[in-house]
Amino acid sequence: MPPVLDTEMPAPAPYSLYLLLCKGGVIYAGITNDVPRRYQQHCDGKGARFTRSRPPQKLLCHSAVGDRSAALKLEYQVKQLPRAKKVAFVQSLSKT
């Protein structure tokens, strides 16, 4: 008798929104399901085009969001904010 295959898929890793402080004081927002790996990609120049020309100096914060769709929506909202509101957003996440 052949072995029984486990058909249950592992639950996908939750997505996180992360914000980076980049060269020139610019704040970059992105999403990932593996923050340390993605941050290293940015540092190695293999991340987004934006961070290739403005290398990250620091990971400001990250927050688990849930699924990819929710993370994309939140990323879009954060990217629309002026810098001062992004800084306030980072501070609000740091308090939790």
C-alpha positions as CSV (number, residue, x, y, z in Angstrom):
1,M,0.0,0.0,0.0
2,P,1.5,3.4,-1.0
3,P,2.1,6.0,1.7
4,V,-0.7,8.5,2.4
5,L,0.2,12.0,1.2
6,D,-0.4,14.9,3.5
7,T,-2.5,17.2,1.4
8,E,-2.7,20.0,4.0
9,M,-0.7,23.0,2.9
10,P,1.2,24.8,5.6
11,A,-0.3,28.2,6.5
12,P,1.4,31.0,4.6
13,A,3.6,33.3,6.6
14,P,1.9,36.5,7.6
15,Y,2.9,39.6,5.7
16,S,4.4,42.6,7.4
17,L,4.7,46.2,6.5
18,Y,8.1,47.6,7.1
19,L,9.6,51.1,6.9
20,L,13.3,51.9,6.2
21,L,15.2,55.1,6.7
22,C,17.2,55.5,3.5
23,K,20.1,57.7,2.4
24,G,19.0,61.3,2.3
25,G,16.5,60.8,5.1
26,V,13.9,59.3,2.9
27,I,11.4,56.8,4.4
28,Y,10.7,53.8,2.2
29,A,7.7,51.5,2.9
30,G,7.4,47.9,1.6
31,I,5.8,44.6,2.4
32,T,7.3,41.1,2.9
33,N,6.7,37.8,4.6
34,D,10.3,37.7,5.8
35,V,11.5,41.1,7.1
36,P,15.2,40.1,7.9
37,R,15.6,38.5,4.4
38,R,14.0,41.5,2.6
39,Y,16.1,44.0,4.6
40,Q,19.3,42.2,3.7
41,Q,18.2,42.2,0.0
42,H,17.8,46.0,0.2
43,C,21.2,46.3,1.9
44,D,22.8,44.1,-0.8
45,G,21.4,46.3,-3.6
46,K,19.0,43.5,-4.7
47,G,15.8,45.0,-3.3
48,A,13.6,47.7,-4.9
49,R,15.0,50.1,-7.5
50,F,14.3,52.9,-5.0
51,T,16.7,51.4,-2.4
52,R,19.4,50.7,-5.0
53,S,19.9,54.4,-5.5
54,R,19.1,55.3,-1.8
55,P,20.6,52.5,0.3
56,P,18.8,51.8,3.6
57,Q,20.5,53.0,6.8
58,K,18.1,51.6,9.3
59,L,15.0,49.4,9.7
60,L,12.6,51.9,11.4
61,C,9.8,49.4,12.2
62,H,7.7,46.6,11.0
63,S,4.3,45.3,11.8
64,A,2.5,42.0,11.0
65,V,-0.5,42.8,8.9
66,G,-2.0,39.5,7.8
67,D,-2.5,38.5,4.2
68,R,-0.8,40.0,1.2
69,S,-3.9,41.9,0.1
70,A,-4.2,43.7,3.4
71,A,-0.4,44.4,3.4
72,L,-0.6,45.9,-0.1
73,K,-3.5,48.2,0.9
74,L,-1.7,49.4,4.0
75,E,1.6,49.9,2.0
76,Y,-0.2,52.1,-0.5
77,Q,-1.8,54.2,2.2
78,V,1.5,54.7,4.0
79,K,3.2,55.7,0.7
80,Q,0.6,58.4,0.2
81,L,1.4,60.0,3.5
82,P,3.7,63.1,3.8
83,R,7.0,62.5,5.6
84,A,5.8,64.0,8.9
85,K,2.9,61.6,9.0
86,K,5.1,58.6,8.2
87,V,7.3,59.6,11.1
88,A,4.2,59.8,13.3
89,F,3.2,56.3,12.0
90,V,6.6,54.9,12.9
91,Q,6.3,56.3,16.4
92,S,2.8,54.9,16.8
93,L,4.1,51.4,15.9
94,S,7.1,51.8,18.2
95,K,4.8,52.4,21.2
96,T,3.0,49.1,20.7
